[in-house]
Amino acid sequence: SQQGEEDPQALSIQEGENATMNCSYKTSINNLQWYRQNSGRGLVHLILIRSNEREKHSGRLRVTLDTSKKSSSLLITASRAADTASYFCATDADTNAGKSTFGDGTTLTVKP
Amino acid sequence: NAGVTQTPKFQVLKTGQSMTLQCAQDMNHNSMYWYRQDPGMGLRLIYYSASEGTTDKGEVPNGYNVSRLNKREFSLRLESAAPSQTSVYFCASSDWTGKRNTEAFFGQGTRLTVV
């Protein structure tokens, strides 16, 4: 079964707006990662946040992690049409072989 | 730097046929993984290899076998393809050192259709 569940399943916004996606998970984790997948392509790593971190930034991306609520959010500021993609959270519940468990993703559409 | 390379990119098989999906990484990573992605869903782990010479089952291993040929290469074999194995298959690698998880690097995927 999937560990992470993203919400919403689909999000459509105008260019320049902010996009927020949420991820909830069930068991304790060591890390949580966010990936982007453009249509028909492989996944690209965006950011990794460790369980002892609460917030991380990378360019226009801001990730928060609330381990007490078992949830994370990904904020993309000043979105661009090129941000159109599916976004997945991946939880690392143990350090065995570096395995991650992926959610079903949020499909983001940014309209020009 | 090629990263993770998968072949083939597309494949159509008849039910009962066998095939091997190839994956190679040039980043000297210890760990390699095979995932499948069904429409509208996330990735599910089929098999993984923590280091050269070791392989272990993931979440959905039935109907598949793997070989970690060397540190660079990790192949996935379907012995007798079934329509339920129609999916997009992704290979990934990471520089897992046994202590902390790190980011994974993905190939471009193999789109497999079993008719």
Boltz contact constraints between the chains, C-beta under 6 A:
constraints:
  - contact:
      token1: [A, 31]
      token2: [B, 101]
      max_distance: 6.0
  - contact:
      token1: [A, 42]
      token2: [B, 90]
      max_distance: 6.0
  - contact:
      token1: [A, 42]
      token2: [B, 106]
      max_distance: 6.0
  - contact:
      token1: [A, 42]
      token2: [B, 107]
      max_distance: 6.0
  - contact:
      token1: [A, 42]
      token2: [B, 108]
      max_distance: 6.0
  - contact:
      token1: [A, 42]
      token2: [B, 109]
      max_distance: 6.0
  - contact:
      token1: [A, 43]
      token2: [B, 106]
      max_distance: 6.0
  - contact:
      token1: [A, 45]
      token2: [B, 103]
      max_distance: 6.0
  - contact:
      token1: [A, 48]
      token2: [B, 103]
      max_distance: 6.0
  - contact:
      token1: [A, 88]
      token2: [B, 42]
      max_distance: 6.0
  - contact:
      token1: [A, 92]
      token2: [B, 101]
      max_distance: 6.0
  - contact:
      token1: [A, 95]
      token2: [B, 101]
      max_distance: 6.0
  - contact:
      token1: [A, 97]
      token2: [B, 31]
      max_distance: 6.0
  - contact:
      token1: [A, 97]
      token2: [B, 48]
      max_distance: 6.0
  - contact:
      token1: [A, 97]
      token2: [B, 50]
      max_distance: 6.0
  - contact:
      token1: [A, 98]
      token2: [B, 31]
      max_distance: 6.0
  - contact:
      token1: [A, 98]
      token2: [B, 94]
      max_distance: 6.0
  - contact:
      token1: [A, 98]
      token2: [B, 96]
      max_distance: 6.0
  - contact:
      token1: [A, 98]
      token2: [B, 101]
      max_distance: 6.0
  - contact:
      token1: [A, 99]
      token2: [B, 48]
      max_distance: 6.0
  - contact:
      token1: [A, 102]
      token2: [B, 42]
      max_distance: 6.0
  - contact:
      token1: [A, 102]
      token2: [B, 43]
      max_distance: 6.0
  - contact:
      token1: [A, 103]
      token2: [B, 42]
      max_distance: 6.0
  - contact:
      token1: [A, 104]
      token2: [B, 41]
      max_distance: 6.0
  - contact:
      token1: [A, 104]
      token2: [B, 42]
      max_distance: 6.0
  - contact:
      token1: [A, 105]
      token2: [B, 42]
      max_distance: 6.0
